[in-house]
Amino acid sequence: MTAAVAGGASASGPPFADATPAQIRAALTSEDAAKFDQHWRSVMQRATERLDLTEVYEALESWRRVAWLTSAHGHDGYRKILASAEERLRTGERAEGAVPWSQLKVELGLAE
């Protein structure tokens, strides 16, 4: 294992781009690790039955993003992000200081 992979980064892309399932799981919160285990077993079983790894690759890609986000913000920070997102979905209100996408595009000088 290279130092880059051991640290969650890859020379060929963003952090966790080449992470193994074990490396992904190690970066997750305990709650997500349990979800990962269940999901991993399920996709591996289907891959064995269908002789098709497509779903396995898709699952790895999805969980690599979660591992990256968790690693970047720490377990507590990641949980806060999830809680904030759940609150936004529940109430439909923006977080304090957030602006609508249309306003941000104008502020950044992006085309409408």
PyMOL commands that set and color helices and strands:
alter all, ss='L'
color gray80, all
select helices_A, chain A and resi 3-6+21-27+30-50+54-91+101-108
alter helices_A, ss='H'
color red, helices_A
deselect
rebuild
show_as cartoon
